[in-house]
Amino acid sequence: MAFDIPLTEKELEELTNRSDILGGWTLFCQLAITAACFVIAAVWPNPLRL
């Protein structure tokens, strides 16, 4: 794939188009991962403890 070929206006618009649904899904996933990390830390606070 050649990276020196410029994009057309349509291709550039498709790459930079924003989606509220995708943004909401990304935010939800980030918050879910953060919550899961807190739950794991609360249930299993030290993985080296035997």
N, C-alpha and C positions, 0 to 999 in steps of 0.2 A: 504494500500500500504506500503510495507516494503522499508525503505530508506537505509537499510544496505546492500542491494543486489547491487553489482557493475554492472555498465553498460558494455555491450559488446562494442567492437571497432566500430561496425557499428552504434549502438545506439548513442554512443558518437560523432561520425562523423556527424550524422544527426542533433544533437543538436547544434553543433558548426559550422556548415556550414554557410558561409556568402552569402548573396544575394544582388547584386547591385540594383535590382529592389525594394526589400523590404527596403533597406537603403534609396533609393531615395524617396520612398513613405513616409517613416518615417520623413525624412527631410522636405518634402513638407507639411505634416500635421503639424509639429511643427511651420513652418513659417506661415502657414495659421492661426493657433490658435493665434500666436503672433500678426499678422496683425489684426485679429478680435478683440483682446483686445484693440489695439490702436484705432480702429474705434469706438468701444463701448465707450471708454473714451472720444473721441472727440464729439460724438453725445450726450452722457449723462454723463457729467463730474462729477456730484455729485448726487448719488441716494437719498440722504436725503433732497435735495432741493425740495420744494413744489411749 
